[in-house]
Amino acid sequence: MALGVLMIGFIAITVISGLSIAFLFLAKGPKVKEVLFYVVSLLGMLIAFLNASSLPMNQVAGQIISWGIGFLSIIAICVHVVGKSVNAKFNSQVLASVGVALGIVKLFLF
């Protein structure tokens, strides 16, 4: 029973991640893009936490990789806040999306 609930949770995280990334790039309004960017970034950090905390204590390399993937979201937020150009904002959105995608891949496959 518990594994079924866990699988439903993983599927929910995957669907929410995919939809939030899709809406991030399809949204037209700057305020909506701003909110979705922070949602995607926080989701990337949450997935990194789940990845790192699900590993045993002796798998330090896997935990470092998981935290590194989560750190991509922090870098994306820094670029988004500091960068003033449209290109910097787009690059930060791509960086946050890559962090979420890599986190999902690591969550399911490794």
Secondary structure as GFF3:
##gff-version 3
##sequence-region A 1 110
A	DSSP	alpha_helix	2	26	.	.	.	ID=ss1
A	DSSP	alpha_helix	30	54	.	.	.	ID=ss2
A	DSSP	alpha_helix	60	82	.	.	.	ID=ss3
A	DSSP	alpha_helix	86	109	.	.	.	ID=ss4
###
